[in-house]
Amino acid sequence: MTTAAPAPRRAGRPEWAGRNYTLLTAAAVVTNLGSHGALIAAAFAVLQSGGDGGDVGLVAAARTLPLVLFLLIGGAVADRLPRHRVMVAANTLNCLSQAAFAVLVLAGEAQLWQMMLLAGLGGAGHAFFSPASEGMLLSSVQGEQAGRAFALYRMAMHGAGIGGAALGGAMIAAIGPGWVLAVDAAAFAVAGSLRAFLDVSHIAPREPGEGMLADLREGWREVAGRPWLWSIVLQFAVVNAVVGAAEAVYGPLVARDSLGGPGPWGLALAAFGAGTVGGALVMMRWKPRRLLLAGTLCIFPLALPSAALALPLQVAPLVAVMFFSGVAVEVFGVSWMTALHQEIPEDKFSRVSAYDWLGSLALLPVATALAGPAESAFGRTASLWGCAGLIVLLTAAVLLVPDVRRLTRRTKSVAVAQPASGAASADAEGAVGRLG
């Protein structure tokens, strides 16, 4: 495995914050400032054009479907080509599609099929960007400070997302959704320009593979050969789905019926976002030795928001629950990235990331579509308790996997090209990080 060579650092910048890491973090802040506001703007653009809630859902689905369909291809491409070029190309596609979306909305001529097509192009760009971006980030840091680097990156990303959503909402009210979409297009242009300056000279050229399918099979073997990896990916396929259904469908309904309207639910979601920033701050200091044990234990609190909505709790305790669950899930997120960084060979980062993303997203549209029928069949309270119960049961089941309990932080990443599972260890020097 080839890891990032230490880059010269400027005075006042931590040793682990090299040039690539700094560029990636800055670009992520710019992108998230634009994209979180643009998601809100797209919904209001549909409504402004005369659409209804169903049309908003169609545009959202048009964005999600190509994202899911092209993720694995995006991961294979990002492990075959220089990752920064894949990222810049994806940013260019996103910039052009959002710019066209903005022009149509500002001209007052946006039609539903056009908005669906442009949203789909944005989703396709994201499918190629995400695996390349995660692979580039994982290769940009090294050593025992990797967890701190990932925590700071995620804190900056989440903070920018919170600020972008708030700023986007204010801009939509002041100047309309079309201008917010135009700002997002400009943000993609700026972020793509920053990513064009990433240095990949330290990464050894990849040998040509046998083809796309062979690359995908190799990536799958990397996932399937590591029980801790595939078990958590399967866990999150369901956990993300039920959390998404609770937040997107049941949360607004409970807020309408029991909390006084959408304001309290918006406050609760903001508290969750603030919690993720707080969790990243925690992980800047805390380095749990058993990475995945600590991270997986922090998934249990993700059942609390569904339980709080089932009761339902009043606004203040609901906000507290959402904040705590945000902190907990971010502890998992940083631990997960650190585990991938130290265990996965660099030349397979993006393909493994693509399978991870696919598992995280695949069931989300299904769960949100089934949330309404489940409420009709079982009732809202029972459905919410079912969401909470699934999270608890799946998390407990993952803890039965020995590798999840035993995977230990090491100061050096593994340097093997084949999957390693169970207690396998490449050499005596890696004993401190050995499973078990």
C-alpha positions as CSV (number, residue, x, y, z in Angstrom):
1,M,0.0,0.0,0.0
2,T,1.3,3.4,-0.9
3,T,0.6,6.2,1.5
4,A,0.8,9.9,1.4
5,A,4.3,11.2,1.7
6,P,4.6,14.0,4.3
7,A,4.3,17.4,2.6
8,P,6.0,20.5,3.8
9,R,3.8,22.3,6.2
10,R,3.5,26.0,7.0
11,A,4.2,27.4,10.4
12,G,1.1,27.1,12.7
13,R,-0.3,24.1,10.8
14,P,-0.3,20.7,12.4
15,E,2.1,18.1,10.9
16,W,-0.8,15.9,9.7
17,A,-2.5,18.8,7.8
18,G,-0.5,18.5,4.6
19,R,-1.2,20.3,1.4
20,N,-3.7,17.7,0.0
21,Y,-5.6,17.4,3.2
22,T,-5.9,21.2,3.5
23,L,-7.1,21.5,-0.1
24,L,-9.6,18.7,0.4
25,T,-11.0,20.3,3.6
26,A,-11.3,23.7,2.0
27,A,-13.1,22.3,-1.0
28,A,-15.5,20.3,1.1
29,V,-16.4,23.4,3.1
30,V,-17.1,25.3,-0.1
31,T,-19.2,22.5,-1.6
32,N,-21.2,21.9,1.5
33,L,-22.0,25.6,1.9
34,G,-23.6,25.5,-1.5
35,S,-25.1,22.1,-1.7
36,H,-27.1,22.1,1.5
37,G,-28.9,25.3,0.6
38,A,-29.4,24.0,-3.0
39,L,-31.3,20.9,-1.8
40,I,-33.8,23.2,-0.1
41,A,-33.8,25.5,-3.2
42,A,-34.6,22.6,-5.6
43,A,-37.7,21.7,-3.6
44,F,-38.9,25.3,-3.6
45,A,-38.1,25.6,-7.3
46,V,-40.4,22.7,-8.0
47,L,-43.2,24.3,-5.9
48,Q,-42.6,27.7,-7.4
49,S,-43.1,26.2,-10.9
50,G,-46.6,24.9,-9.9
51,G,-45.6,21.4,-8.7
52,D,-46.8,19.7,-5.6
53,G,-45.3,17.4,-2.9
54,G,-45.3,14.5,-5.3
55,D,-43.3,16.4,-7.9
56,V,-40.8,17.3,-5.2
57,G,-40.4,13.6,-4.5
58,L,-40.0,12.8,-8.2
59,V,-37.1,15.3,-8.4
60,A,-35.5,13.9,-5.3
61,A,-35.9,10.4,-6.6
62,A,-34.4,11.5,-10.0
63,R,-31.3,12.6,-8.0
64,T,-31.0,9.4,-5.9
65,L,-31.5,6.8,-8.6
66,P,-28.4,7.5,-10.7
67,L,-26.4,8.0,-7.5
68,V,-27.2,4.4,-6.5
69,L,-26.9,3.0,-10.0
70,F,-23.4,4.5,-10.8
71,L,-21.7,4.2,-7.4
72,L,-19.9,1.0,-8.1
73,I,-18.8,2.2,-11.5
74,G,-17.6,5.4,-9.9
75,G,-15.5,3.5,-7.3
76,A,-13.9,1.4,-10.0
77,V,-13.1,4.4,-12.2
78,A,-11.6,6.3,-9.2
79,D,-9.3,3.4,-8.4
80,R,-8.2,3.2,-12.1
81,L,-7.7,6.9,-12.9
82,P,-6.1,9.7,-10.9
83,R,-8.7,10.4,-8.3
84,H,-8.4,14.2,-8.4
85,R,-9.2,14.1,-12.1
86,V,-12.4,12.1,-11.4
87,M,-13.3,14.6,-8.7
88,V,-12.8,17.6,-11.0
89,A,-14.8,16.0,-13.8
90,A,-17.6,15.3,-11.4
91,N,-17.5,18.8,-10.0
92,T,-17.7,20.2,-13.6
93,L,-20.8,18.1,-14.3
94,N,-22.4,19.3,-11.1
95,C,-21.5,22.9,-11.8
96,L,-23.0,22.8,-15.3
97,S,-26.2,20.9,-14.3
98,Q,-26.8,23.3,-11.4
99,A,-26.1,26.3,-13.6
100,A,-28.7,25.1,-16.2
101,F,-31.2,24.4,-13.4
102,A,-30.6,28.0,-12.1
103,V,-31.1,29.6,-15.5
104,L,-34.4,27.7,-16.1
105,V,-35.7,28.7,-12.6
106,L,-34.7,32.3,-13.0
107,A,-36.2,32.5,-16.4
108,G,-39.5,31.0,-15.0
109,E,-39.5,28.3,-17.6
110,A,-38.5,25.2,-15.6
111,Q,-40.5,22.1,-16.4
112,L,-40.7,19.0,-14.3
113,W,-38.9,16.8,-16.8
114,Q,-36.1,19.3,-17.1
115,M,-35.6,19.5,-13.4
116,M,-35.7,15.7,-13.1
117,L,-33.1,15.4,-15.8
118,L,-30.7,18.0,-14.3
119,A,-31.2,16.5,-10.8
120,G,-30.3,13.1,-12.3
121,L,-27.1,14.5,-13.8
122,G,-26.2,15.9,-10.4
123,G,-26.8,12.5,-8.8
124,A,-24.6,10.8,-11.5
125,G,-21.8,13.3,-10.7
126,H,-22.1,12.6,-7.0
127,A,-21.8,8.8,-7.8
128,F,-18.4,9.3,-9.3
129,F,-17.3,12.0,-6.9
130,S,-18.0,10.4,-3.6
131,P,-15.8,7.2,-3.9
132,A,-13.0,9.3,-5.5
133,S,-13.2,11.9,-2.7
134,E,-13.2,9.4,0.1
135,G,-10.3,7.5,-1.5
136,M,-8.3,10.8,-1.9
137,L,-9.0,11.8,1.7
138,L,-7.9,8.4,3.1
139,S,-4.7,8.6,1.1
140,S,-3.9,12.2,2.2
141,V,-3.2,11.4,5.9
142,Q,-1.1,8.8,7.7
143,G,0.0,7.5,11.1
144,E,-1.5,7.9,14.5
145,Q,-3.0,11.3,13.8
146,A,-5.3,10.0,11.1
147,G,-8.3,9.9,13.4
148,R,-7.8,13.6,14.4
149,A,-7.5,14.5,10.8
150,F,-10.7,12.8,9.9
151,A,-12.5,14.4,12.8
152,L,-11.4,17.9,11.8
153,Y,-12.4,17.2,8.2
154,R,-15.9,16.0,9.2
155,M,-16.3,18.8,11.7
156,A,-15.6,21.3,8.9
157,M,-17.9,19.5,6.5
158,H,-20.8,19.3,9.0
159,G,-20.4,22.9,10.1
160,A,-20.5,24.1,6.5
161,G,-23.6,22.0,5.9
162,I,-25.4,23.5,8.9
163,G,-24.4,27.0,7.8
164,G,-25.2,26.3,4.2
165,A,-28.7,25.1,5.0
166,A,-29.4,28.2,7.2
167,L,-27.9,30.6,4.6
168,G,-29.7,28.9,1.8
169,G,-33.1,29.2,3.6
170,A,-32.6,32.9,4.2
171,M,-31.5,33.5,0.6
172,I,-34.5,31.6,-0.8
173,A,-36.8,33.9,1.3
174,A,-34.9,37.0,0.2
175,I,-34.0,36.5,-3.5
176,G,-35.6,33.2,-4.6
177,P,-34.4,29.6,-5.2
178,G,-32.9,30.3,-8.6
179,W,-30.1,32.4,-7.2
180,V,-29.3,29.8,-4.5
181,L,-28.9,27.2,-7.3
182,A,-26.6,29.7,-9.1
183,V,-24.5,30.1,-6.0
184,D,-24.2,26.3,-5.7
185,A,-23.0,26.1,-9.3
186,A,-20.4,28.7,-8.5
187,A,-19.4,26.7,-5.3
188,F,-18.8,23.6,-7.5
189,A,-16.6,25.6,-9.8
190,V,-14.5,27.0,-6.9
191,A,-14.2,23.5,-5.2
192,G,-13.3,21.9,-8.5
193,S,-10.6,24.5,-9.0
194,L,-9.1,23.7,-5.6
195,R,-9.2,20.0,-6.2
196,A,-7.4,20.4,-9.5
197,F,-4.3,21.4,-7.4
198,L,-4.2,18.1,-5.5
199,D,-0.8,16.4,-5.7
200,V,-0.9,12.7,-6.6
201,S,2.8,12.3,-7.4
202,H,3.3,10.2,-4.2
203,I,0.8,7.6,-5.3
204,A,2.3,4.8,-7.5
205,P,0.8,4.4,-10.9
206,R,-1.9,1.7,-10.9
207,E,-1.4,-1.3,-13.1
208,P,-4.0,-1.7,-15.8
209,G,-6.7,-4.1,-14.7
210,E,-8.5,-6.8,-16.7
211,G,-11.6,-4.6,-17.0
212,M,-14.3,-2.9,-15.1
213,L,-16.0,-6.1,-14.0
214,A,-12.7,-7.5,-12.8
215,D,-12.1,-4.4,-10.8
216,L,-15.6,-4.6,-9.2
217,R,-15.0,-8.2,-8.3
218,E,-11.7,-7.4,-6.7
219,G,-13.3,-4.7,-4.7
220,W,-16.1,-7.0,-3.6
221,R,-13.5,-9.6,-2.5
222,E,-11.9,-6.9,-0.3
223,V,-15.3,-6.3,1.3
224,A,-16.4,-9.9,1.6
225,G,-13.0,-11.0,3.1
226,R,-13.4,-8.7,6.1
227,P,-16.3,-9.7,8.4
228,W,-16.1,-6.4,10.3
229,L,-16.6,-4.5,7.0
230,W,-19.5,-6.3,5.4
231,S,-21.4,-6.8,8.6
232,I,-21.3,-3.0,9.4
233,V,-22.2,-2.2,5.8
234,L,-25.2,-4.5,6.0
235,Q,-26.1,-3.0,9.4
236,F,-26.1,0.5,8.0
237,A,-28.2,-0.4,5.0
238,V,-31.1,-0.9,7.4
239,V,-30.1,1.6,10.0
240,N,-29.8,4.5,7.5
241,A,-33.1,3.4,5.9
242,V,-35.1,3.5,9.1
243,V,-33.5,6.6,10.4
244,G,-34.2,8.3,7.1
245,A,-37.8,7.2,7.2
246,A,-38.2,8.5,10.8
247,E,-36.7,11.8,10.0
248,A,-38.2,12.5,6.6
249,V,-41.7,11.1,7.1
250,Y,-42.6,10.5,10.8
251,G,-40.7,13.5,12.3
252,P,-42.7,16.2,10.4
253,L,-46.0,14.4,11.1
254,V,-45.3,14.2,14.9
255,A,-44.2,17.8,14.8
256,R,-47.5,18.8,13.1
257,D,-49.7,16.8,15.4
258,S,-47.9,17.1,18.8
259,L,-45.2,19.7,18.8
260,G,-46.9,22.8,17.3
261,G,-45.7,22.7,13.7
262,P,-42.5,22.4,11.6
263,G,-40.4,24.9,13.7
264,P,-39.7,22.4,16.5
265,W,-38.7,19.7,14.1
266,G,-36.4,22.0,12.3
267,L,-34.8,22.9,15.7
268,A,-34.4,19.2,16.5
269,L,-32.7,18.5,13.1
270,A,-30.4,21.5,13.7
271,A,-29.5,20.0,17.1
272,F,-28.6,16.8,15.5
273,G,-26.3,18.7,13.1
274,A,-24.7,20.5,16.0
275,G,-24.2,17.2,17.7
276,T,-22.2,15.9,14.8
277,V,-19.9,18.9,15.1
278,G,-19.6,18.2,18.9
279,G,-18.9,14.5,18.2
280,A,-16.1,15.5,15.8
281,L,-14.6,17.7,18.6
282,V,-14.7,14.8,20.9
283,M,-12.8,12.6,18.4
284,M,-10.2,15.3,18.0
285,R,-9.1,14.4,21.5
286,W,-10.3,10.8,22.1
287,K,-8.5,7.8,20.4
288,P,-10.4,4.7,21.4
289,R,-8.1,1.7,21.2
290,R,-10.8,-0.7,20.0
291,L,-12.0,1.4,17.1
292,L,-15.1,-0.4,16.0
293,L,-16.2,-1.5,19.4
294,A,-16.4,2.1,20.5
295,G,-18.0,3.2,17.3
296,T,-20.6,0.5,17.2
297,L,-21.6,1.0,20.8
298,C,-22.4,4.6,19.7
299,I,-24.9,3.4,17.2
300,F,-27.3,2.4,20.0
301,P,-28.3,6.0,20.6
302,L,-29.5,6.3,17.0
303,A,-32.6,4.5,18.3
304,L,-33.4,7.3,20.7
305,P,-34.9,9.8,18.2
306,S,-37.4,7.2,16.9
307,A,-38.3,6.4,20.5
308,A,-38.6,10.0,21.4
309,L,-41.0,10.6,18.5
310,A,-43.0,7.5,19.5
311,L,-43.7,8.8,23.0
312,P,-43.7,11.7,21.9
313,L,-41.3,13.8,24.0
314,Q,-41.7,17.6,24.1
315,V,-39.5,20.0,22.3
316,A,-36.7,20.5,24.9
317,P,-36.0,16.8,25.6
318,L,-36.4,15.9,21.9
319,V,-33.7,18.5,21.0
320,A,-31.4,17.0,23.7
321,V,-31.9,13.5,22.4
322,M,-31.2,14.7,18.8
323,F,-28.0,16.4,19.9
324,F,-26.8,13.4,21.8
325,S,-27.5,11.1,18.9
326,G,-25.6,13.4,16.6
327,V,-22.5,13.3,18.9
328,A,-22.7,9.5,19.1
329,V,-23.0,8.9,15.3
330,E,-20.0,11.1,14.7
331,V,-17.9,9.0,17.1
332,F,-18.8,6.1,14.9
333,G,-18.1,8.0,11.7
334,V,-14.6,9.0,12.6
335,S,-13.8,5.5,14.0
336,W,-15.1,3.9,10.8
337,M,-12.9,6.1,8.6
338,T,-9.9,5.4,10.7
339,A,-10.5,1.7,10.5
340,L,-10.8,1.9,6.7
341,H,-7.7,4.0,6.5
342,Q,-5.6,1.5,8.4
343,E,-7.0,-1.8,7.1
344,I,-7.7,-1.2,3.3
345,P,-5.0,-1.1,0.7
346,E,-4.7,2.4,-0.9
347,D,-5.3,1.1,-4.4
348,K,-8.7,-0.2,-3.3
349,F,-9.9,2.7,-1.2
350,S,-12.5,4.0,-3.7
351,R,-14.0,0.6,-4.6
352,V,-14.5,-0.3,-1.0
353,S,-15.9,3.2,-0.4
354,A,-18.4,2.7,-3.3
355,Y,-19.7,-0.6,-1.7
356,D,-20.0,1.2,1.6
357,W,-21.9,4.1,0.0
358,L,-24.2,1.7,-1.9
359,G,-25.0,-0.2,1.3
360,S,-25.8,3.1,3.0
361,L,-28.1,4.4,0.3
362,A,-29.7,1.4,-1.4
363,L,-32.7,0.9,1.0
364,L,-33.3,4.5,1.9
365,P,-35.8,5.2,-1.0
366,V,-37.6,1.9,-0.2
367,A,-37.9,2.8,3.5
368,T,-39.2,6.3,2.9
369,A,-41.7,4.9,0.3
370,L,-42.9,2.2,2.8
371,A,-43.2,4.6,5.8
372,G,-46.7,5.7,4.9
373,P,-48.1,2.2,4.3
374,A,-46.4,1.0,7.5
375,E,-48.2,3.8,9.4
376,S,-51.5,2.8,7.9
377,A,-51.0,-0.9,8.7
378,F,-49.5,-0.7,12.2
379,G,-49.9,2.9,13.4
380,R,-47.4,5.6,13.7
381,T,-46.3,4.8,17.3
382,A,-45.8,1.1,16.5
383,S,-43.8,2.0,13.3
384,L,-41.5,4.3,15.2
385,W,-40.9,1.7,17.9
386,G,-40.2,-0.7,15.1
387,C,-37.5,1.6,13.8
388,A,-35.9,1.9,17.2
389,G,-36.1,-1.8,17.7
390,L,-34.4,-2.6,14.4
391,I,-31.5,-0.3,15.2
392,V,-31.0,-1.9,18.6
393,L,-31.2,-5.5,17.3
394,L,-28.9,-5.0,14.3
395,T,-26.3,-3.2,16.4
396,A,-26.4,-5.9,19.0
397,A,-26.0,-8.5,16.2
398,V,-22.9,-6.7,14.8
399,L,-21.3,-6.8,18.2
400,L,-21.4,-10.6,18.0
401,V,-18.8,-10.4,15.1
402,P,-15.4,-11.0,16.8
403,D,-13.6,-8.7,14.4
404,V,-15.9,-5.8,15.3
405,R,-15.1,-6.2,19.0
406,R,-11.3,-6.8,18.5
407,L,-10.2,-4.5,15.7
408,T,-7.5,-2.4,17.4
409,R,-6.0,1.0,16.4
410,R,-2.5,0.8,15.0
411,T,-0.1,3.6,14.3
412,K,0.8,2.3,10.9
413,S,-1.6,1.3,8.1
414,V,-1.5,-2.2,6.7
415,A,0.6,-2.7,3.6
416,V,-1.0,-5.7,2.1
417,A,-2.9,-6.1,-1.2
418,Q,-5.1,-9.0,-0.3
419,P,-8.0,-9.1,2.2
420,A,-7.1,-9.9,5.8
421,S,-9.7,-11.3,8.0
422,G,-9.9,-12.7,11.5
423,A,-6.6,-12.5,13.4
424,A,-4.4,-12.4,10.4
425,S,-1.4,-10.1,10.6
426,A,1.1,-9.1,8.0
427,D,4.1,-8.9,10.3
428,A,5.3,-8.7,13.8
429,E,5.6,-4.9,13.7
430,G,1.8,-4.7,13.3
431,A,1.2,-6.7,16.5
432,V,0.0,-3.6,18.4
433,G,-2.9,-3.3,15.9
434,R,-3.6,-7.0,15.5
435,L,-7.2,-8.2,15.9
436,G,-7.6,-9.9,19.2
